[in-house]
Amino acid sequence: MLNSALGLKGAFTAPHQAATQAGLGVLAEGGSAIEAMVAAAAAVAVAYPHMNGIGGDGFWLIKRPGEAPVGIFAGGQAAGLATPEWYRGQGHAAAIPARGPLAALTVPGSVGGWGAALGLCERPMPLSRLLAPAIELARQGIAVTGNQSDCTAEKAPGLQDVPGFADIYMPGGTAPARGSRLRQSALGATLEQIARSGTADYYRGDIAATHGAFLEAAGSPLRRADLAAYRPQHVTPLTVETSQGRLWNMTPPTQGIASLTILALFDRLGVTEAEGFAHLHGLIESTKQAFIRRNAELGDGTAAQDWLAPAALDAMAAQIDPARALAWPYEPKEGDTIWMGAADAEGTVVSFIQSVFWEFGSGLTCPETGVVFQNRGAAFSLAGGPNGLAPGKRPFHTLNPAMAELKDGRILSYGTMGGEGQPQTQAAVFSRYAMFGQGLQAAVTAPRWLLGKTWGDDTTTLKLEDRFDPSLVDALKASGHQVEMIPGFSDLAGHAGAVVLHPGGLRESASDPRADGAALAL
């Protein structure tokens, strides 16, 4: 039996156990879910550096008892120099490079998001307490996970020559072995500076001055003025009502709209049983409809809430053939990320996601601060369109934290890493738990799928973990799905997690066996 963690005072889940411990430690001291999440966000940035870091972006959904969720959009804008003309002058007219200084073109927003979230607390714990676990991890060293070791080795050809990267993340010129100690002393000092001077120092203080000089010298279009101009935003999350309850997700230019659309479309199909053809086919075809509109229209400033109007959803659902697969060429999106969830003793629930886009982002690493800068701006198009590059514009984001209030009063916080797969994995977890009554841990552990690109190749097949019933696989093939099998607990299927606050006060959390995390409760 797959058991989730249960408690009455708090619950936390993260894809690395050090982050879960950091968050649960704050909850145990009476801290809020917001404070616990800041502690965990800093810790996971150190402990899982290939998946996220303080050189990337972050997004929050925060729900207090009796209130609708509020969102914090902590995604940075493109540099003032970042134009198609500037990139043509650098010899790149077709696309923005995915690695190196030219890939580091958007301001890292995550640290600013920590500050904005703590601003919602009446008397927050001091940053020195919240960042202490992360600082100790950076100073004393982390035990490298197999996931990080394998990822570093796989991505080494594109990263080892990027300034600053190999000195920290490939000691001795090779990927660190699983279980080896990896110290990040410069990153620890940076976190200590943030603890002393506040999150604003990252954008308008000594850290900003160091980064501004480093980025310019390295050849990035980012300048100190771009850092100073950054502000996280408080936003009203997108929302949709389904037969299970009300769902929320993040605003554009994230793909939160796609996650909500998939579940709203699937809800209209009337599927009554889990794990059969109708369940998987229905979600996959709903994904296609959502991605078609996302790819064509989504950009910074898109009025995506209108896409969730009942008439618009009815029209999209009518395009789904319950027996046949829609042919599927499309432009996939990549991404690497962490998602974490928390529920505290007062009934506040948080859904949080933090990322540097690809594994290790741009790879560009400041030796003085230990910060690896994201490559989120590589998602911009140099050919225009909704996601066309322009100074001050925010790029398309795969990141999207999810939350729902079910009709029986349960509050569900859930999410995953996995780029293009994030909305798909969210749909799998939500449908299994909220629609079909599976246990929380069972819903996270069950075999999953990915429609579209795997990391490292360009296939647009339907990837299925090999734990699915062979007869179901055959049925999907017979309906026209181009199926490719992947290992039974594959990173390609995401690192998911979920936290539930039950009406009676029970807190519950689940973590993904595909990751290196833990789900704990008090």
C-alpha positions in Angstrom: 0.0 0.0 0.0 1.2 3.5 -0.9 0.9 5.7 2.2 1.1 9.5 2.3 2.5 11.4 5.3 -0.2 12.4 7.8 -0.3 15.1 10.5 -2.4 17.6 12.3 0.0 20.6 12.5 1.7 20.8 9.2 2.8 19.0 6.0 5.5 19.5 3.5 6.8 17.9 0.3 9.8 18.6 -1.9 11.9 16.7 -4.5 14.9 16.7 -2.2 14.8 15.6 1.4 16.9 18.5 2.6 14.3 21.0 1.4 11.5 19.0 3.1 13.5 19.0 6.4 14.2 22.8 6.1 10.5 23.5 5.5 9.2 21.1 8.2 11.7 22.6 10.7 10.1 26.0 10.3 6.6 24.6 10.6 7.7 22.8 13.8 8.8 26.1 15.3 5.3 27.6 14.6 6.2 29.3 11.4 3.8 29.7 8.5 3.7 27.8 5.2 5.1 30.9 3.6 8.1 31.1 5.8 8.6 27.3 5.5 8.6 27.6 1.8 11.3 30.3 1.7 13.5 28.1 3.9 12.9 25.2 1.6 13.4 27.3 -1.6 16.8 28.3 -0.4 17.7 24.8 0.7 16.6 23.1 -2.6 18.6 25.7 -4.6 21.7 24.4 -2.9 20.8 20.7 -2.7 19.3 20.2 -6.2 21.3 22.7 -8.3 20.7 21.1 -11.6 17.0 21.6 -11.2 16.8 25.1 -9.8 18.7 27.9 -8.2 18.6 31.6 -7.0 19.6 32.6 -10.6 16.2 31.6 -11.8 12.5 32.5 -11.4 9.8 31.4 -9.0 6.0 31.5 -8.7 3.7 31.2 -5.7 0.0 30.4 -5.0 -0.9 31.2 -1.4 -4.3 30.3 0.0 -5.3 31.4 3.5 -8.4 30.0 5.3 -11.6 31.4 3.8 -9.8 33.4 1.2 -9.2 32.9 -2.5 -5.5 32.3 -3.4 -3.2 35.1 -4.2 -0.3 34.8 -6.6 3.2 36.0 -6.7 4.7 36.2 -10.2 8.5 36.3 -9.6 9.6 36.0 -13.2 12.2 38.4 -14.5 12.1 40.6 -17.6 14.3 40.7 -20.6 17.4 42.9 -20.6 17.2 46.4 -22.1 19.7 45.4 -24.7 17.9 42.2 -25.6 16.5 42.8 -29.1 16.6 40.7 -32.3 18.9 43.3 -33.7 21.4 42.9 -30.8 21.4 39.1 -31.3 22.0 39.5 -35.0 24.9 41.7 -34.2 26.3 38.8 -32.1 25.9 36.4 -35.0 22.6 34.8 -34.0 19.8 35.7 -36.4 17.7 32.5 -36.2 17.6 31.7 -32.5 18.9 32.7 -29.1 21.7 30.3 -27.9 20.5 27.9 -25.2 23.8 28.0 -23.2 26.4 30.5 -22.3 26.4 34.3 -21.7 24.0 35.1 -24.6 21.4 32.7 -23.0 21.4 34.7 -19.8 19.1 37.6 -20.8 16.3 37.7 -18.2 16.6 38.9 -14.7 16.4 36.1 -12.0 13.2 36.8 -10.2 13.0 34.1 -7.5 14.8 35.9 -4.6 12.5 38.8 -5.1 9.6 36.5 -4.9 10.8 35.3 -1.5 10.7 38.8 -0.2 7.3 39.5 -1.7 5.9 36.3 0.0 7.4 37.2 3.4 5.8 40.6 3.0 2.4 38.9 3.4 3.4 37.7 6.9 2.6 40.0 9.8 5.9 39.3 11.7 8.0 36.9 9.6 10.9 35.0 11.0 14.2 36.6 10.2 15.9 35.7 7.0 18.9 34.6 9.1 16.8 31.8 10.5 15.0 30.9 7.3 18.2 30.7 5.2 20.3 29.0 7.8 19.8 25.4 6.5 20.7 26.4 3.0 23.8 28.3 4.2 25.0 25.2 6.1 24.4 23.0 3.1 26.4 25.3 0.9 29.3 25.7 3.3 29.5 22.0 4.6 28.6 20.5 1.2 25.8 18.4 -0.2 25.9 14.6 -0.9 25.5 14.6 -4.7 22.4 12.7 -5.8 22.4 10.2 -8.6 20.1 12.4 -10.5 22.5 15.3 -10.3 25.5 13.1 -11.2 23.8 11.6 -14.2 22.5 15.0 -15.4 25.8 16.7 -15.1 27.5 13.9 -17.1 24.8 14.0 -19.8 24.9 17.8 -20.2 28.6 18.3 -19.8 29.4 18.8 -23.5 27.2 21.9 -23.6 28.2 23.2 -20.1 31.8 22.5 -19.3 33.2 25.4 -21.3 30.6 28.0 -20.1 32.4 30.5 -17.9 32.4 29.6 -14.2 30.4 26.3 -14.5 33.0 23.6 -14.3 34.9 25.1 -11.5 32.0 24.5 -9.1 29.9 21.7 -10.7 32.5 19.6 -12.4 35.4 19.5 -9.8 38.4 17.9 -11.3 36.9 18.3 -14.8 34.3 15.5 -14.5 30.8 15.1 -13.2 30.7 14.5 -9.4 30.0 10.9 -8.5 26.8 10.0 -6.6 27.4 10.4 -2.9 30.4 12.7 -3.3 30.6 15.9 -1.3 30.0 19.1 -3.3 30.7 22.4 -1.6 29.3 25.7 -2.9 31.1 28.2 -0.7 30.5 31.2 -2.8 26.8 30.5 -2.9 26.8 30.1 0.8 28.3 33.6 1.2 25.7 35.0 -1.1 22.9 33.5 0.9 24.5 35.0 4.1 24.6 38.4 2.4 20.9 38.1 1.6 20.2 37.0 5.2 22.0 40.1 6.5 20.8 42.7 4.0 17.5 41.4 2.7 16.3 40.1 -0.6 16.6 43.6 -2.2 20.4 43.4 -2.0 20.2 40.9 -4.8 18.8 43.6 -7.1 20.0 46.9 -5.8 22.9 46.2 -3.4 26.3 44.6 -3.3 25.2 41.4 -4.9 23.6 43.3 -7.8 26.9 45.3 -8.3 28.9 42.1 -8.5 26.5 40.4 -10.9 26.2 43.5 -13.1 29.9 43.7 -13.6 30.2 39.9 -14.2 27.4 39.7 -16.7 28.7 42.6 -18.7 32.2 41.2 -18.8 31.0 37.8 -19.8 29.0 39.1 -22.8 25.4 38.8 -21.5 23.0 41.6 -22.4 22.0 41.9 -18.7 23.2 45.0 -16.9 23.0 46.2 -13.3 20.1 48.6 -14.4 18.0 45.6 -15.4 18.4 44.1 -12.0 17.5 47.3 -10.3 14.3 47.7 -12.4 13.0 44.3 -11.4 9.9 44.0 -9.1 7.9 40.8 -8.3 4.2 41.2 -9.0 1.2 40.3 -6.9 -1.3 38.7 -9.3 -4.8 37.3 -9.3 -4.5 33.6 -10.4 -6.4 32.2 -13.3 -9.3 30.1 -12.2 -11.9 27.7 -13.5 -14.8 25.8 -12.0 -15.1 22.0 -12.6 -17.5 19.4 -11.3 -14.8 18.5 -8.6 -14.4 22.1 -7.4 -12.5 25.3 -8.2 -9.0 25.2 -9.6 -6.3 27.9 -9.8 -3.1 28.4 -11.6 -0.6 31.1 -12.6 -1.1 33.9 -15.1 0.6 34.3 -18.5 3.2 34.1 -19.8 3.3 30.8 -17.8 1.4 27.8 -19.2 -0.9 27.7 -16.2 -3.7 28.3 -18.6 -2.9 25.0 -20.3 -3.0 23.1 -17.1 -6.5 24.5 -16.3 -7.7 24.0 -19.8 -6.7 20.3 -19.9 -8.7 19.5 -16.7 -11.7 21.6 -17.7 -11.9 19.9 -21.1 -11.5 16.4 -19.6 -14.2 17.2 -17.1 -16.5 17.7 -20.0 -15.8 14.3 -21.5 -17.7 12.4 -18.8 -15.1 9.8 -18.1 -16.1 7.7 -15.1 -13.2 5.1 -14.6 -9.5 5.6 -14.0 -6.6 4.0 -15.8 -8.5 2.8 -18.9 -8.4 4.0 -22.5 -11.0 6.8 -21.9 -9.0 8.2 -19.0 -5.6 8.4 -20.8 -6.9 9.2 -24.3 -9.2 11.9 -22.9 -6.4 13.7 -21.0 -4.0 13.3 -23.9 -6.5 14.7 -26.4 -7.4 17.5 -24.0 -3.7 18.3 -23.8 -3.5 18.7 -27.6 -6.4 21.1 -27.7 -4.9 23.2 -24.9 -1.4 23.2 -26.4 -2.7 24.2 -29.8 -4.1 27.4 -28.5 -1.2 28.0 -26.1 1.4 27.7 -28.8 -0.5 30.0 -31.1 -1.6 32.8 -28.8 0.1 32.8 -25.3 2.5 35.6 -24.5 3.2 38.3 -21.9 0.0 40.1 -21.3 -2.4 37.6 -22.9 -5.9 37.8 -21.4 -6.0 34.1 -20.8 -8.9 34.1 -18.3 -11.2 34.6 -21.3 -10.0 31.2 -22.6 -11.7 29.5 -19.6 -15.2 30.9 -20.4 -17.7 27.9 -20.5 -18.6 28.5 -24.2 -14.9 28.6 -25.2 -14.2 25.4 -23.3 -17.3 23.7 -24.8 -16.1 24.5 -28.3 -12.7 23.1 -27.6 -14.1 19.9 -26.0 -16.3 19.4 -29.1 -13.0 19.0 -31.2 -12.0 15.9 -29.2 -12.7 12.5 -30.8 -13.3 10.0 -28.0 -12.0 7.2 -30.2 -9.3 8.6 -32.4 -6.0 10.5 -31.7 -5.4 13.8 -33.3 -2.3 13.8 -35.5 0.3 15.6 -33.5 3.2 17.7 -34.8 3.9 20.7 -32.6 6.7 22.8 -31.1 7.7 21.4 -27.7 9.0 23.4 -24.8 11.9 22.2 -22.5 12.5 22.9 -18.9 13.9 21.8 -15.6 12.2 22.8 -12.3 11.3 21.9 -8.8 7.8 22.1 -7.2 7.1 22.1 -3.5 4.0 22.3 -1.3 3.2 23.2 2.3 0.3 23.4 4.7 0.7 25.0 8.1 -1.1 24.8 11.5 -3.2 27.9 10.7 -4.6 26.4 7.5 -2.5 28.3 5.0 -1.6 26.3 1.9 1.2 27.1 -0.5 2.0 25.8 -4.0 5.5 27.0 -5.2 7.7 26.4 -8.2 11.3 27.5 -8.9 13.4 27.0 -12.0 16.4 27.9 -14.1 14.7 26.5 -17.2 17.1 23.9 -18.7 19.3 21.8 -16.4 21.8 24.3 -14.9 20.1 27.0 -16.9 22.6 28.9 -19.1 25.5 27.4 -17.2 26.9 30.9 -16.8 28.2 30.9 -13.2 29.5 33.9 -11.3 32.6 32.7 -9.4 32.2 35.4 -6.7 28.6 34.6 -5.8 28.2 31.0 -7.0 25.0 31.9 -8.8 24.1 30.0 -12.0 22.0 32.3 -14.3 18.9 30.9 -15.9 18.4 30.5 -19.7 14.6 31.2 -19.6 15.1 33.9 -22.2 16.1 31.3 -24.7 12.4 30.6 -25.0 11.9 34.0 -26.8 11.4 34.0 -30.5 13.6 36.2 -32.7 11.0 36.1 -35.4 8.2 37.9 -33.5 4.8 36.6 -32.5 3.3 36.4 -29.0 6.6 35.3 -27.5 8.8 37.6 -29.6 11.8 39.1 -27.9 11.6 42.7 -26.7 13.3 44.6 -23.9 11.4 44.4 -20.7 9.2 41.5 -21.9 8.8 38.3 -19.9 9.3 35.0 -21.8 6.9 32.0 -22.0 7.2 30.0 -18.8 6.6 26.3 -18.5 6.4 26.9 -14.7 2.9 26.7 -13.2 2.0 26.0 -9.5 -1.5 24.5 -9.1 -4.1 24.6 -6.4 -7.7 23.5 -6.0 -10.5 23.7 -3.5 -12.6 20.6 -3.9 -16.4 20.6 -3.2 -16.0 18.7 0.1 -13.7 21.4 1.4 -10.3 19.8 0.8 -7.5 22.2 -0.3 -5.1 20.5 -2.8 -1.7 22.0 -3.6 0.0 20.1 -6.4 2.6 20.4 -9.1 5.7 19.0 -10.8 8.9 19.7 -12.7 9.1 18.6 -16.3 8.7 21.5 -18.7 6.2 20.5 -21.4 5.1 17.7 -19.2 4.0 19.9 -16.2 0.4 20.3 -17.3 0.2 16.6 -18.3 1.5 15.4 -14.9 -0.7 17.8 -13.0 -3.7 16.4 -15.0 -2.7 12.8 -14.1 -2.3 13.5 -10.4 -5.5 15.6 -10.1 -7.7 13.3 -12.1 -6.5 10.2 -10.1 -6.9 11.8 -6.7 -9.8 14.3 -7.1 -11.9 12.6 -9.8 -11.4 8.9 -9.3 -10.6 8.7 -5.6 -7.2 7.2 -5.6 -5.0 7.8 -2.5 -2.7 10.8 -2.7 0.6 8.9 -2.8 -0.9 6.3 -5.2 -1.9 9.2 -7.5 1.6 10.5 -7.5 3.4 7.1 -7.9 1.1 5.7 -10.6 2.6 5.3 -14.1 2.5 8.5 -16.2 2.9 9.7 -19.8 4.4 12.6 -21.7 3.1 13.8 -25.0 6.0 15.4 -26.9 9.7 15.9 -26.8 12.0 14.0 -24.5 15.2 15.8 -23.3 17.9 15.2 -25.9 15.8 14.4 -29.0 13.0 15.9 -31.1 10.4 13.2 -31.2 6.8 14.2 -30.6 5.6 10.7 -29.7 3.4 9.7 -26.7 5.8 8.4 -24.1 4.4 5.8 -21.7 6.1 4.5 -18.6 6.4 0.7 -19.1 4.3 0.0 -16.0 1.0 0.5 -17.9 -1.2 -2.5 -18.8 -0.1 -3.8 -22.2 -3.7 -4.0 -23.3 -4.1 -0.3 -22.6 -0.9 0.5 -24.6 -2.3 -1.6 -27.5 -5.6 0.3 -27.4 -3.8 3.7 -27.5 -1.7 2.5 -30.5 -4.8 1.2 -32.3 -6.5 4.6 -31.9 -3.7 6.4 -33.7 -1.3 7.4 -30.9 2.4 7.2 -31.8 3.6 5.4 -28.7 7.1 5.1 -27.4 7.8 3.2 -24.1 10.1 4.7 -21.4 11.4 3.2 -18.1 8.9 2.6 -15.4 10.0 5.5 -13.1 11.4 8.0 -15.5 12.5 11.5 -14.9 10.8 12.3 -18.2 7.4 11.9 -16.4 8.3 14.7 -13.9 8.9 14.9 -10.2 5.5 15.5 -8.8 4.2 16.1 -5.3 1.0 17.1 -3.5 -0.2 18.5 -0.1 -3.8 18.3 1.1 -5.5 20.2 3.9 -8.6 18.3 4.9 -11.7 20.0 6.4 -11.3 18.3 9.7 -7.7 19.5 10.2 -5.7 16.6 8.8 -2.6 17.5 6.8 -1.4 15.1 4.2 1.6 15.1 1.8 3.0 12.8 -0.9 6.3 12.8 -2.8 7.5 11.3 -6.1 9.6 8.1 -6.1 11.1 9.4 -9.4 12.9 12.2 -7.4 15.1 12.4 -4.3 12.6 14.0 -2.1 10.4 13.3 1.0 6.9 14.0 2.2 6.7 14.7 5.9 4.0 15.9 8.3 3.7 17.1 11.9 
